[in-house]
Amino acid sequence: MIILGNVDDRNSEAVFPLSKNIFGKLFAGRGYIGQPPFESLFKNGIQLITKLKT
């Protein structure tokens, strides 16, 4: 799934409804590194893969 550029993909109201039918791994940009989104996705069986911030 790819989110359009005009959607703030750090906004949980936009991301979580889109990810509710996803399982396994979700690859995302560095903005997702925050603990609350990670924990919420993990509880729903989604492993979040991001590039580390430098």
Long-range contacts (C-beta under 8 A, 24 or more apart in sequence): 10-34, 10-37, 12-36, 12-37, 12-40, 16-40, 16-41, 19-44, 19-46, 20-44, 22-46, 25-49
